[in-house]
Amino acid sequence: MTIGTAADEFIDLLREHGIEHIINKGKTKPHTLTPFAQVSGTRILYPPEAVQE
């Protein structure tokens, strides 16, 4: 298995199961993308003007 293949499988797993932020013991919160984030295939892109704000 190559690093690229492993990364693709990991991203697929994250998409299927989601990402949770651990707030404290026994409490999590689902992760959501910021409104200005752009998903391009397996990449998440942030426009430069959004980062500067």
PEQUI-V451550 format. One line per field, one symbol per residue. ss: DSSP state (H for helix, E for strand, L for the rest). phi: phi as a letter, one per 40 degrees, with the letter a starting at -180 (. if undefined). burial: 1 if it has 16 or more other C-alpha atoms within 10 Angstrom, else 0. A space follows every 10 residues. Layout:
BEGIN
ss->???
phi->???
burial->???
END
This chain:
BEGIN
ss->LLHHHHHHHH HHHHHHHLLE EEEELLEEEE LLLLLLEEEE LLEEEELHHH HHL
phi->.ccccccccc ccccccbgbb cccadgbbbc cbccdccbcb gbbbbbddcc ccc
burial->0000000000 0000000000 0000000000 0000000000 0000000000 000
END
